[in-house]
């Protein structure tokens, strides 16, 4: 009977550990997904700023060349 109890307790602990791992993985996945989304938004912003800056330089060069 003691062995059955020990086995049952061991299995409960294993299930608890597995559950905790799964919860941590789910939380980490959400964190990473959120971070990736944030970084993609930053990249898009920087791309827009770069495109705008390049356009301004091209416009300035065109105006200079027109003089």
Backbone torsions as a table, in degrees:
resi	resn	phi	psi	omega
1	UNK	NA	-39.8	178.4
2	UNK	-60.1	-39.9	-179.8
3	UNK	-65.2	-40.1	177.6
4	UNK	-61.8	-43.6	-180.0
5	UNK	-63.8	-44.1	178.9
6	UNK	-61.4	-42.8	180.0
7	UNK	-63.1	-44.4	-179.7
8	UNK	-63.1	-42.7	179.4
9	UNK	-64.7	-42.3	178.7
10	UNK	-60.7	-44.4	179.6
11	UNK	-65.1	-39.4	177.1
12	UNK	-61.4	-44.0	179.7
13	UNK	-64.1	-41.3	178.0
14	UNK	-61.9	-43.3	178.8
15	UNK	-62.1	-42.0	179.2
16	UNK	-62.9	-44.6	178.4
17	UNK	-61.7	-43.0	179.3
18	UNK	-62.3	-42.4	179.7
19	UNK	-63.3	-44.1	179.3
20	UNK	-62.5	-41.0	177.9
21	UNK	-61.7	-46.4	-179.5
22	UNK	-60.9	-41.8	179.3
23	UNK	-64.2	-41.3	178.6
24	UNK	-64.1	-44.2	178.9
25	UNK	-61.0	-43.0	179.9
26	UNK	-62.6	-43.0	179.4
27	UNK	-64.9	-45.5	178.8
28	UNK	-61.7	-41.4	-179.9
29	UNK	-60.9	-43.7	178.9
30	UNK	-62.9	-43.6	178.8
31	UNK	-59.1	-47.9	-179.2
32	UNK	-64.7	-41.0	179.4
33	UNK	-62.4	-44.3	178.3
34	UNK	-62.6	-41.7	-179.8
35	UNK	-64.4	-42.3	178.7
36	UNK	-62.4	-43.3	178.4
37	UNK	-60.0	-44.7	179.2
38	UNK	-61.8	-45.4	-179.5
39	UNK	-65.2	-38.5	177.7
40	UNK	-62.6	-40.1	178.4
41	UNK	-64.4	-40.7	177.6
42	UNK	-62.7	-42.7	178.9
43	UNK	-60.4	-45.4	-180.0
44	UNK	-60.4	-42.9	178.6
45	UNK	-61.7	-46.2	180.0
46	UNK	-64.7	-37.8	177.4
47	UNK	-62.6	-43.7	178.7
48	UNK	-62.0	-43.5	179.7
49	UNK	-63.6	-41.4	179.9
50	UNK	-64.4	-45.5	179.5
51	UNK	-61.0	-42.2	179.6
52	UNK	-64.3	-43.4	179.2
53	UNK	-63.1	-43.3	178.7
54	UNK	-63.2	-41.0	179.5
55	UNK	-63.4	-42.7	178.3
56	UNK	-60.5	-42.5	179.3
57	UNK	-64.5	-42.4	178.8
58	UNK	-63.2	-42.8	179.0
59	UNK	-62.6	-42.3	179.5
60	UNK	-63.9	-40.9	179.4
61	UNK	-65.3	-40.4	179.3
62	UNK	-63.7	-44.1	-179.9
63	UNK	-64.0	-40.8	179.2
64	UNK	-63.0	-44.2	-179.1
65	UNK	-66.6	-28.6	-178.7
66	UNK	-73.7	-20.5	-178.1
67	UNK	-72.2	NA	NA
